[in-house]
Amino acid sequence: MHRRSSTVWLPLVLALLLASCTKEEPAPSPTTRPTESSTSVSPSPIKTGDYGYDASGVSATLQPKEGAWTLEVANDSGDKIGAPGVYALDASDGHQVDATVKGAKPLEDGESGSYSVNWPAGFDARRAGMIIFMVGEDMYGGFYLQA
């Protein structure tokens, strides 16, 4: 009787094991090479004290220099993007402080732009809890401070 029960269970176990296996993808042929993303445009390198943003093919560098701020944006997203913008969230109470980005305009794929950024009177970057990068009406995310 022992033999008979094992002959019933063995095919069942094998069937369950085969059913649980996933189909493996074939390995790429030797002539297939992974595609590398190439950035046709890029903002200035991010230096200590600059703010950077880089995601989904859009790169931006915000450079504060002696009261004058410059925003450089590069669009390598594959699509046209809206005009860039910037605002800060005050660290003390979280209120929004809007900057004016002079000459900001939508950028086609492969285009870049350099803009002057003006903050309202009394803006103190040391009190900025976070500086946010906008594209058109969309918030793209927070800049990071290069230390």
C-alpha positions in Angstrom: 0.0 0.0 0.0 2.9 2.3 0.6 3.9 2.1 -3.0 0.5 2.9 -4.3 0.1 6.1 -2.3 3.5 7.4 -3.3 2.7 6.8 -7.0 -0.4 8.9 -6.6 1.4 11.7 -4.7 4.4 11.9 -6.9 2.6 13.1 -10.1 0.5 15.5 -8.0 3.6 17.1 -6.4 5.4 17.3 -9.8 2.3 18.9 -11.3 2.2 21.5 -8.5 5.9 22.3 -8.9 5.7 22.7 -12.6 2.6 25.0 -12.3 4.4 27.2 -9.8 7.4 27.8 -12.1 7.5 31.1 -13.9 8.4 31.4 -17.5 11.9 32.8 -17.8 12.6 35.6 -20.3 15.2 34.6 -22.9 18.6 36.1 -22.5 19.4 38.9 -24.9 21.4 37.9 -27.9 25.0 38.9 -28.1 24.2 41.6 -30.7 21.6 43.2 -28.4 23.1 46.0 -26.4 21.3 48.0 -23.7 20.4 51.5 -24.7 22.1 54.2 -22.8 20.3 57.4 -22.1 22.1 60.4 -23.3 21.5 63.9 -22.1 21.6 66.3 -25.0 21.4 69.3 -22.7 22.4 69.9 -19.1 22.6 72.8 -16.6 25.8 73.9 -15.0 27.4 71.4 -12.6 26.0 71.6 -9.1 28.5 73.2 -6.8 28.6 73.5 -3.0 25.8 75.9 -2.0 23.8 75.4 -5.2 20.4 73.7 -5.3 19.8 70.8 -7.7 16.9 68.9 -9.2 17.1 66.0 -11.6 14.2 63.6 -12.4 12.4 62.3 -15.5 14.7 63.9 -17.9 14.4 67.4 -16.4 17.4 68.9 -14.7 17.6 72.2 -12.9 20.3 74.1 -10.9 19.4 77.0 -8.7 22.4 79.1 -7.9 22.4 81.8 -5.2 25.2 84.3 -5.6 25.4 87.5 -3.6 21.7 88.2 -3.6 21.3 87.3 -7.3 19.8 83.9 -8.1 20.0 82.1 -11.4 17.9 79.1 -12.5 19.2 76.9 -15.2 16.9 74.2 -16.6 17.5 71.5 -19.2 14.7 69.5 -20.7 15.6 66.0 -22.0 12.3 64.5 -21.1 11.1 63.7 -24.6 8.2 66.2 -24.2 7.6 69.9 -24.1 7.5 71.2 -20.5 5.9 74.3 -19.1 7.7 77.4 -17.9 9.9 76.8 -14.9 9.1 78.4 -11.5 10.3 78.4 -8.0 8.9 78.9 -4.5 10.1 78.3 -1.0 8.4 77.1 2.2 9.4 79.1 5.2 10.9 76.8 7.9 9.3 78.8 10.8 5.7 78.4 9.8 5.5 76.7 6.4 4.1 79.7 4.5 4.8 79.8 0.8 7.2 82.5 -0.6 6.9 82.8 -4.4 9.8 83.8 -6.5 9.6 85.5 -9.9 11.5 83.7 -12.7 12.2 86.4 -15.3 11.7 85.3 -18.9 10.5 81.8 -18.0 8.9 80.1 -21.0 8.0 76.5 -21.9 10.9 74.4 -23.1 10.8 71.9 -26.0 12.6 68.6 -25.6 16.3 69.2 -26.0 16.1 72.9 -25.0 17.6 74.6 -22.0 17.1 78.0 -20.4 18.9 80.3 -18.0 16.8 82.7 -15.9 17.1 85.3 -13.2 15.2 84.5 -10.1 13.9 87.3 -7.8 12.6 86.7 -4.3 10.4 89.2 -2.5 12.0 91.8 -0.2 12.9 90.3 3.1 13.4 86.7 1.8 16.1 84.9 3.7 17.3 81.7 2.1 18.5 80.5 5.6 14.9 80.4 6.7 13.8 78.3 3.7 12.7 74.9 4.9 12.4 73.7 1.3 12.7 75.2 -2.1 10.3 73.8 -4.7 10.8 73.4 -8.5 7.7 74.1 -10.6 7.1 73.3 -14.3 4.1 75.2 -15.6 1.3 74.6 -13.0 2.9 71.4 -11.8 5.1 70.9 -8.7 8.0 68.7 -9.8 9.6 68.4 -6.4 12.0 69.8 -4.0 15.5 71.0 -4.8 18.4 69.5 -2.8 21.1 71.6 -1.4 24.6 70.5 -2.5 26.7 70.4 0.6 
